[in-house]
Amino acid sequence: MTTQRTLSERLEQLGRELASSASLSAPDRQRLEQLIADVRDHVELERYEPQSLADRLQDATSHLEQTHPRLTLAIGAVAEALSRLGI
């Protein structure tokens, strides 16, 4: 069972991958940083907008899967954790 702790761990992993991706463009980096912040806010405040978050995670994954596969895996882990929480 996925918990908020698991989701937090996945977000931390995504943050580490983001920090180590030197070749990521500034707009892509900013987009992912904002997405991470939004997921944290939604979970902490229990303001779930599942479709919005799911769509944004999917868009980020589709956009980066060829050029940044590790980021894609980290984003996928966050999306899976959200899904298991029913978000």
Backbone as XML, in Angstrom:
<?xml version="1.0"?>
<chain id="A" units="angstrom">
  <residue number="1" name="MET">
    <atom name="N" x="0.837" y="-1.177" z="0.000"/>
    <atom name="CA" x="0.000" y="0.000" z="0.000"/>
    <atom name="C" x="0.887" y="1.247" z="0.000"/>
  </residue>
  <residue number="2" name="THR">
    <atom name="N" x="0.584" y="2.173" z="-0.859"/>
    <atom name="CA" x="1.338" y="3.410" z="-0.934"/>
    <atom name="C" x="0.820" y="4.401" z="0.098"/>
  </residue>
  <residue number="3" name="THR">
    <atom name="N" x="1.749" y="5.031" z="0.756"/>
    <atom name="CA" x="1.400" y="6.024" z="1.767"/>
    <atom name="C" x="1.939" y="7.378" z="1.344"/>
  </residue>
  <residue number="4" name="GLN">
    <atom name="N" x="1.577" y="8.394" z="2.106"/>
    <atom name="CA" x="2.119" y="9.720" z="1.824"/>
    <atom name="C" x="3.634" y="9.718" z="2.007"/>
  </residue>
  <residue number="5" name="ARG">
    <atom name="N" x="4.137" y="8.874" z="2.899"/>
    <atom name="CA" x="5.588" y="8.758" z="3.079"/>
    <atom name="C" x="6.240" y="8.243" z="1.794"/>
  </residue>
  <residue number="6" name="THR">
    <atom name="N" x="5.632" y="7.232" z="1.187"/>
    <atom name="CA" x="6.152" y="6.698" z="-0.073"/>
    <atom name="C" x="6.140" y="7.779" z="-1.142"/>
  </residue>
  <residue number="7" name="LEU">
    <atom name="N" x="5.051" y="8.525" z="-1.208"/>
    <atom name="CA" x="4.969" y="9.603" z="-2.185"/>
    <atom name="C" x="6.066" y="10.633" z="-1.930"/>
  </residue>
  <residue number="8" name="SER">
    <atom name="N" x="6.291" y="10.981" z="-0.681"/>
    <atom name="CA" x="7.346" y="11.938" z="-0.340"/>
    <atom name="C" x="8.712" y="11.419" z="-0.776"/>
  </residue>
  <residue number="9" name="GLU">
    <atom name="N" x="8.942" y="10.124" z="-0.580"/>
    <atom name="CA" x="10.204" y="9.514" z="-1.009"/>
    <atom name="C" x="10.352" y="9.593" z="-2.524"/>
  </residue>
  <residue number="10" name="ARG">
    <atom name="N" x="9.266" y="9.336" z="-3.232"/>
    <atom name="CA" x="9.306" y="9.411" z="-4.699"/>
    <atom name="C" x="9.574" y="10.843" z="-5.179"/>
  </residue>
  <residue number="11" name="LEU">
    <atom name="N" x="8.973" y="11.803" z="-4.491"/>
    <atom name="CA" x="9.209" y="13.209" z="-4.835"/>
    <atom name="C" x="10.659" y="13.594" z="-4.570"/>
  </residue>
  <residue number="12" name="GLU">
    <atom name="N" x="11.218" y="13.086" z="-3.487"/>
    <atom name="CA" x="12.634" y="13.357" z="-3.180"/>
    <atom name="C" x="13.528" y="12.755" z="-4.259"/>
  </residue>
  <residue number="13" name="GLN">
    <atom name="N" x="13.202" y="11.538" z="-4.681"/>
    <atom name="CA" x="13.959" y="10.878" z="-5.735"/>
    <atom name="C" x="13.883" y="11.694" z="-7.023"/>
  </residue>
  <residue number="14" name="LEU">
    <atom name="N" x="12.691" y="12.159" z="-7.357"/>
    <atom name="CA" x="12.526" y="12.981" z="-8.552"/>
    <atom name="C" x="13.344" y="14.263" z="-8.427"/>
  </residue>
  <residue number="15" name="GLY">
    <atom name="N" x="13.335" y="14.873" z="-7.242"/>
    <atom name="CA" x="14.127" y="16.080" z="-7.017"/>
    <atom name="C" x="15.616" y="15.834" z="-7.205"/>
  </residue>
  <residue number="16" name="ARG">
    <atom name="N" x="16.110" y="14.693" z="-6.722"/>
    <atom name="CA" x="17.529" y="14.352" z="-6.905"/>
    <atom name="C" x="17.856" y="14.145" z="-8.380"/>
  </residue>
  <residue number="17" name="GLU">
    <atom name="N" x="16.978" y="13.439" z="-9.083"/>
    <atom name="CA" x="17.201" y="13.232" z="-10.520"/>
    <atom name="C" x="17.206" y="14.563" z="-11.266"/>
  </residue>
  <residue number="18" name="LEU">
    <atom name="N" x="16.311" y="15.429" z="-10.900"/>
    <atom name="CA" x="16.227" y="16.746" z="-11.518"/>
    <atom name="C" x="17.511" y="17.530" z="-11.263"/>
  </residue>
  <residue number="19" name="ALA">
    <atom name="N" x="18.000" y="17.491" z="-10.037"/>
    <atom name="CA" x="19.217" y="18.218" z="-9.680"/>
    <atom name="C" x="20.439" y="17.692" z="-10.431"/>
  </residue>
  <residue number="20" name="SER">
    <atom name="N" x="20.450" y="16.402" z="-10.736"/>
    <atom name="CA" x="21.615" y="15.826" z="-11.412"/>
    <atom name="C" x="21.509" y="15.853" z="-12.935"/>
  </residue>
  <residue number="21" name="SER">
    <atom name="N" x="20.434" y="16.373" z="-13.476"/>
    <atom name="CA" x="20.236" y="16.421" z="-14.932"/>
    <atom name="C" x="20.722" y="17.755" z="-15.481"/>
  </residue>
  <residue number="22" name="ALA">
    <atom name="N" x="22.023" y="17.828" z="-15.718"/>
    <atom name="CA" x="22.637" y="19.071" z="-16.178"/>
    <atom name="C" x="22.187" y="19.469" z="-17.583"/>
  </residue>
  <residue number="23" name="SER">
    <atom name="N" x="21.797" y="18.514" z="-18.398"/>
    <atom name="CA" x="21.440" y="18.825" z="-19.780"/>
    <atom name="C" x="19.985" y="19.244" z="-19.960"/>
  </residue>
  <residue number="24" name="LEU">
    <atom name="N" x="19.232" y="19.283" z="-18.886"/>
    <atom name="CA" x="17.823" y="19.661" z="-18.958"/>
    <atom name="C" x="17.704" y="21.159" z="-19.226"/>
  </residue>
  <residue number="25" name="SER">
    <atom name="N" x="16.839" y="21.518" z="-20.155"/>
    <atom name="CA" x="16.664" y="22.935" z="-20.479"/>
    <atom name="C" x="16.052" y="23.686" z="-19.301"/>
  </residue>
  <residue number="26" name="ALA">
    <atom name="N" x="16.296" y="24.981" z="-19.245"/>
    <atom name="CA" x="15.758" y="25.807" z="-18.158"/>
    <atom name="C" x="14.231" y="25.741" z="-18.090"/>
  </residue>
  <residue number="27" name="PRO">
    <atom name="N" x="13.519" y="25.840" z="-19.237"/>
    <atom name="CA" x="12.051" y="25.742" z="-19.163"/>
    <atom name="C" x="11.572" y="24.381" z="-18.656"/>
  </residue>
  <residue number="28" name="ASP">
    <atom name="N" x="12.224" y="23.294" z="-19.083"/>
    <atom name="CA" x="11.838" y="21.962" z="-18.606"/>
    <atom name="C" x="12.117" y="21.820" z="-17.120"/>
  </residue>
  <residue number="29" name="ARG">
    <atom name="N" x="13.254" y="22.332" z="-16.677"/>
    <atom name="CA" x="13.603" y="22.264" z="-15.262"/>
    <atom name="C" x="12.568" y="23.027" z="-14.425"/>
  </residue>
  <residue number="30" name="GLN">
    <atom name="N" x="12.234" y="24.225" z="-14.864"/>
    <atom name="CA" x="11.261" y="25.044" z="-14.144"/>
    <atom name="C" x="9.894" y="24.353" z="-14.106"/>
  </residue>
  <residue number="31" name="ARG">
    <atom name="N" x="9.507" y="23.767" z="-15.215"/>
    <atom name="CA" x="8.229" y="23.059" z="-15.299"/>
    <atom name="C" x="8.169" y="21.906" z="-14.296"/>
  </residue>
  <residue number="32" name="LEU">
    <atom name="N" x="9.247" y="21.120" z="-14.214"/>
    <atom name="CA" x="9.274" y="19.995" z="-13.283"/>
    <atom name="C" x="9.353" y="20.461" z="-11.831"/>
  </residue>
  <residue number="33" name="GLU">
    <atom name="N" x="10.116" y="21.506" z="-11.561"/>
    <atom name="CA" x="10.179" y="22.040" z="-10.200"/>
    <atom name="C" x="8.796" y="22.517" z="-9.748"/>
  </residue>
  <residue number="34" name="GLN">
    <atom name="N" x="8.069" y="23.162" z="-10.643"/>
    <atom name="CA" x="6.733" y="23.624" z="-10.308"/>
    <atom name="C" x="5.790" y="22.451" z="-10.096"/>
  </residue>
  <residue number="35" name="LEU">
    <atom name="N" x="5.923" y="21.431" z="-10.911"/>
    <atom name="CA" x="5.089" y="20.240" z="-10.766"/>
    <atom name="C" x="5.339" y="19.553" z="-9.423"/>
  </residue>
  <residue number="36" name="ILE">
    <atom name="N" x="6.603" y="19.434" z="-9.029"/>
    <atom name="CA" x="6.934" y="18.845" z="-7.734"/>
    <atom name="C" x="6.301" y="19.663" z="-6.608"/>
  </residue>
  <residue number="37" name="ALA">
    <atom name="N" x="6.446" y="20.973" z="-6.689"/>
    <atom name="CA" x="5.866" y="21.855" z="-5.665"/>
    <atom name="C" x="4.347" y="21.710" z="-5.614"/>
  </residue>
  <residue number="38" name="ASP">
    <atom name="N" x="3.726" y="21.630" z="-6.773"/>
    <atom name="CA" x="2.270" y="21.488" z="-6.826"/>
    <atom name="C" x="1.804" y="20.170" z="-6.222"/>
  </residue>
  <residue number="39" name="VAL">
    <atom name="N" x="2.518" y="19.086" z="-6.509"/>
    <atom name="CA" x="2.150" y="17.785" z="-5.938"/>
    <atom name="C" x="2.271" y="17.848" z="-4.419"/>
  </residue>
  <residue number="40" name="ARG">
    <atom name="N" x="3.378" y="18.404" z="-3.927"/>
    <atom name="CA" x="3.551" y="18.522" z="-2.471"/>
    <atom name="C" x="2.429" y="19.350" z="-1.851"/>
  </residue>
  <residue number="41" name="ASP">
    <atom name="N" x="2.108" y="20.479" z="-2.472"/>
    <atom name="CA" x="1.036" y="21.337" z="-1.950"/>
    <atom name="C" x="-0.292" y="20.602" z="-1.906"/>
  </residue>
  <residue number="42" name="HIS">
    <atom name="N" x="-0.604" y="19.898" z="-2.978"/>
    <atom name="CA" x="-1.882" y="19.188" z="-3.043"/>
    <atom name="C" x="-1.976" y="18.119" z="-1.966"/>
  </residue>
  <residue number="43" name="VAL">
    <atom name="N" x="-0.891" y="17.406" z="-1.756"/>
    <atom name="CA" x="-0.905" y="16.341" z="-0.766"/>
    <atom name="C" x="-0.948" y="16.923" z="0.652"/>
  </residue>
  <residue number="44" name="GLU">
    <atom name="N" x="-0.124" y="17.918" z="0.919"/>
    <atom name="CA" x="-0.072" y="18.506" z="2.257"/>
    <atom name="C" x="-1.384" y="19.195" z="2.627"/>
  </residue>
  <residue number="45" name="LEU">
    <atom name="N" x="-1.996" y="19.848" z="1.669"/>
    <atom name="CA" x="-3.229" y="20.580" z="1.936"/>
    <atom name="C" x="-4.473" y="19.727" z="1.681"/>
  </residue>
  <residue number="46" name="GLU">
    <atom name="N" x="-4.240" y="18.490" z="1.211"/>
    <atom name="CA" x="-5.325" y="17.582" z="0.862"/>
    <atom name="C" x="-6.308" y="18.215" z="-0.113"/>
  </residue>
  <residue number="47" name="ARG">
    <atom name="N" x="-5.755" y="18.952" z="-1.055"/>
    <atom name="CA" x="-6.540" y="19.533" z="-2.149"/>
    <atom name="C" x="-6.239" y="18.714" z="-3.390"/>
  </residue>
  <residue number="48" name="TYR">
    <atom name="N" x="-6.962" y="17.681" z="-3.586"/>
    <atom name="CA" x="-6.680" y="16.785" z="-4.702"/>
    <atom name="C" x="-7.441" y="17.195" z="-5.949"/>
  </residue>
  <residue number="49" name="GLU">
    <atom name="N" x="-6.692" y="17.403" z="-6.984"/>
    <atom name="CA" x="-7.247" y="17.625" z="-8.316"/>
    <atom name="C" x="-6.624" y="16.557" z="-9.208"/>
  </residue>
  <residue number="50" name="PRO">
    <atom name="N" x="-7.079" y="15.319" z="-9.073"/>
    <atom name="CA" x="-6.405" y="14.191" z="-9.694"/>
    <atom name="C" x="-6.174" y="14.321" z="-11.192"/>
  </residue>
  <residue number="51" name="GLN">
    <atom name="N" x="-7.162" y="14.732" z="-11.907"/>
    <atom name="CA" x="-7.001" y="14.781" z="-13.360"/>
    <atom name="C" x="-5.934" y="15.787" z="-13.752"/>
  </residue>
  <residue number="52" name="SER">
    <atom name="N" x="-5.921" y="16.911" z="-13.115"/>
    <atom name="CA" x="-4.935" y="17.935" z="-13.422"/>
    <atom name="C" x="-3.520" y="17.422" z="-13.166"/>
  </residue>
  <residue number="53" name="LEU">
    <atom name="N" x="-3.278" y="16.839" z="-12.003"/>
    <atom name="CA" x="-1.949" y="16.324" z="-11.683"/>
    <atom name="C" x="-1.574" y="15.172" z="-12.603"/>
  </residue>
  <residue number="54" name="ALA">
    <atom name="N" x="-2.493" y="14.271" z="-12.841"/>
    <atom name="CA" x="-2.220" y="13.132" z="-13.711"/>
    <atom name="C" x="-1.872" y="13.589" z="-15.123"/>
  </residue>
  <residue number="55" name="ASP">
    <atom name="N" x="-2.617" y="14.543" z="-15.640"/>
    <atom name="CA" x="-2.340" y="15.061" z="-16.979"/>
    <atom name="C" x="-0.970" y="15.716" z="-17.045"/>
  </residue>
  <residue number="56" name="ARG">
    <atom name="N" x="-0.639" y="16.498" z="-16.028"/>
    <atom name="CA" x="0.649" y="17.188" z="-16.030"/>
    <atom name="C" x="1.809" y="16.209" z="-15.902"/>
  </residue>
  <residue number="57" name="LEU">
    <atom name="N" x="1.645" y="15.172" z="-15.101"/>
    <atom name="CA" x="2.693" y="14.156" z="-14.998"/>
    <atom name="C" x="2.863" y="13.414" z="-16.317"/>
  </residue>
  <residue number="58" name="GLN">
    <atom name="N" x="1.763" y="13.096" z="-16.965"/>
    <atom name="CA" x="1.827" y="12.417" z="-18.258"/>
    <atom name="C" x="2.505" y="13.289" z="-19.301"/>
  </residue>
  <residue number="59" name="ASP">
    <atom name="N" x="2.158" y="14.564" z="-19.333"/>
    <atom name="CA" x="2.790" y="15.490" z="-20.278"/>
    <atom name="C" x="4.296" y="15.569" z="-20.050"/>
  </residue>
  <residue number="60" name="ALA">
    <atom name="N" x="4.697" y="15.651" z="-18.778"/>
    <atom name="CA" x="6.127" y="15.727" z="-18.458"/>
    <atom name="C" x="6.842" y="14.450" z="-18.891"/>
  </residue>
  <residue number="61" name="THR">
    <atom name="N" x="6.214" y="13.315" z="-18.651"/>
    <atom name="CA" x="6.813" y="12.040" z="-19.037"/>
    <atom name="C" x="6.964" y="11.942" z="-20.548"/>
  </residue>
  <residue number="62" name="SER">
    <atom name="N" x="5.922" y="12.274" z="-21.269"/>
    <atom name="CA" x="5.959" y="12.191" z="-22.730"/>
    <atom name="C" x="7.034" y="13.098" z="-23.308"/>
  </residue>
  <residue number="63" name="HIS">
    <atom name="N" x="7.164" y="14.264" z="-22.736"/>
    <atom name="CA" x="8.109" y="15.251" z="-23.244"/>
    <atom name="C" x="9.564" y="14.840" z="-23.007"/>
  </residue>
  <residue number="64" name="LEU">
    <atom name="N" x="9.835" y="14.135" z="-21.915"/>
    <atom name="CA" x="11.217" y="13.854" z="-21.522"/>
    <atom name="C" x="11.678" y="12.419" z="-21.751"/>
  </residue>
  <residue number="65" name="GLU">
    <atom name="N" x="10.786" y="11.522" z="-22.149"/>
    <atom name="CA" x="11.148" y="10.114" z="-22.168"/>
    <atom name="C" x="12.319" y="9.765" z="-23.087"/>
  </residue>
  <residue number="66" name="GLN">
    <atom name="N" x="12.505" y="10.459" z="-24.158"/>
    <atom name="CA" x="13.615" y="10.162" z="-25.063"/>
    <atom name="C" x="14.935" y="10.775" z="-24.603"/>
  </residue>
  <residue number="67" name="THR">
    <atom name="N" x="14.869" y="11.979" z="-24.058"/>
    <atom name="CA" x="16.096" y="12.687" z="-23.721"/>
    <atom name="C" x="16.550" y="12.508" z="-22.271"/>
  </residue>
  <residue number="68" name="HIS">
    <atom name="N" x="15.636" y="12.203" z="-21.378"/>
    <atom name="CA" x="15.967" y="12.080" z="-19.953"/>
    <atom name="C" x="15.240" y="10.874" z="-19.340"/>
  </residue>
  <residue number="69" name="PRO">
    <atom name="N" x="15.675" y="9.667" z="-19.673"/>
    <atom name="CA" x="14.960" y="8.475" z="-19.217"/>
    <atom name="C" x="14.922" y="8.321" z="-17.693"/>
  </residue>
  <residue number="70" name="ARG">
    <atom name="N" x="15.948" y="8.738" z="-16.989"/>
    <atom name="CA" x="15.933" y="8.598" z="-15.522"/>
    <atom name="C" x="14.893" y="9.517" z="-14.902"/>
  </residue>
  <residue number="71" name="LEU">
    <atom name="N" x="14.772" y="10.725" z="-15.432"/>
    <atom name="CA" x="13.730" y="11.624" z="-14.955"/>
    <atom name="C" x="12.359" y="11.036" z="-15.240"/>
  </residue>
  <residue number="72" name="THR">
    <atom name="N" x="12.216" y="10.432" z="-16.411"/>
    <atom name="CA" x="10.948" y="9.811" z="-16.785"/>
    <atom name="C" x="10.568" y="8.716" z="-15.793"/>
  </residue>
  <residue number="73" name="LEU">
    <atom name="N" x="11.533" y="7.897" z="-15.399"/>
    <atom name="CA" x="11.264" y="6.843" z="-14.419"/>
    <atom name="C" x="10.872" y="7.438" z="-13.072"/>
  </residue>
  <residue number="74" name="ALA">
    <atom name="N" x="11.546" y="8.501" z="-12.669"/>
    <atom name="CA" x="11.231" y="9.137" z="-11.386"/>
    <atom name="C" x="9.838" y="9.764" z="-11.418"/>
  </residue>
  <residue number="75" name="ILE">
    <atom name="N" x="9.481" y="10.386" z="-12.533"/>
    <atom name="CA" x="8.140" y="10.964" z="-12.682"/>
    <atom name="C" x="7.096" y="9.850" z="-12.639"/>
  </residue>
  <residue number="76" name="GLY">
    <atom name="N" x="7.398" y="8.747" z="-13.313"/>
    <atom name="CA" x="6.484" y="7.599" z="-13.300"/>
    <atom name="C" x="6.272" y="7.051" z="-11.905"/>
  </residue>
  <residue number="77" name="ALA">
    <atom name="N" x="7.315" y="7.030" z="-11.088"/>
    <atom name="CA" x="7.194" y="6.547" z="-9.714"/>
    <atom name="C" x="6.287" y="7.463" z="-8.898"/>
  </residue>
  <residue number="78" name="VAL">
    <atom name="N" x="6.401" y="8.773" z="-9.122"/>
    <atom name="CA" x="5.526" y="9.725" z="-8.434"/>
    <atom name="C" x="4.084" y="9.514" z="-8.880"/>
  </residue>
  <residue number="79" name="ALA">
    <atom name="N" x="3.880" y="9.364" z="-10.181"/>
    <atom name="CA" x="2.527" y="9.168" z="-10.708"/>
    <atom name="C" x="1.904" y="7.891" z="-10.135"/>
  </residue>
  <residue number="80" name="GLU">
    <atom name="N" x="2.706" y="6.832" z="-10.043"/>
    <atom name="CA" x="2.200" y="5.576" z="-9.488"/>
    <atom name="C" x="1.841" y="5.745" z="-8.012"/>
  </residue>
  <residue number="81" name="ALA">
    <atom name="N" x="2.673" y="6.450" z="-7.265"/>
    <atom name="CA" x="2.385" y="6.669" z="-5.840"/>
    <atom name="C" x="1.107" y="7.482" z="-5.668"/>
  </residue>
  <residue number="82" name="LEU">
    <atom name="N" x="0.915" y="8.493" z="-6.500"/>
    <atom name="CA" x="-0.318" y="9.277" z="-6.450"/>
    <atom name="C" x="-1.524" y="8.414" z="-6.772"/>
  </residue>
  <residue number="83" name="SER">
    <atom name="N" x="-1.390" y="7.583" z="-7.771"/>
    <atom name="CA" x="-2.475" y="6.706" z="-8.177"/>
    <atom name="C" x="-2.864" y="5.751" z="-7.046"/>
  </residue>
  <residue number="84" name="ARG">
    <atom name="N" x="-1.892" y="5.211" z="-6.373"/>
    <atom name="CA" x="-2.168" y="4.272" z="-5.277"/>
    <atom name="C" x="-2.804" y="4.961" z="-4.074"/>
  </residue>
  <residue number="85" name="LEU">
    <atom name="N" x="-2.575" y="6.276" z="-3.966"/>
    <atom name="CA" x="-3.234" y="7.050" z="-2.913"/>
    <atom name="C" x="-4.627" y="7.498" z="-3.329"/>
  </residue>
  <residue number="86" name="GLY">
    <atom name="N" x="-4.962" y="7.218" z="-4.573"/>
    <atom name="CA" x="-6.272" y="7.624" z="-5.085"/>
    <atom name="C" x="-6.311" y="9.085" z="-5.516"/>
  </residue>
  <residue number="87" name="ILE">
    <atom name="N" x="-5.147" y="9.616" z="-5.810"/>
    <atom name="CA" x="-5.053" y="11.030" z="-6.209"/>
    <atom name="C" x="-4.903" y="11.108" z="-7.713"/>
  </residue>
</chain>
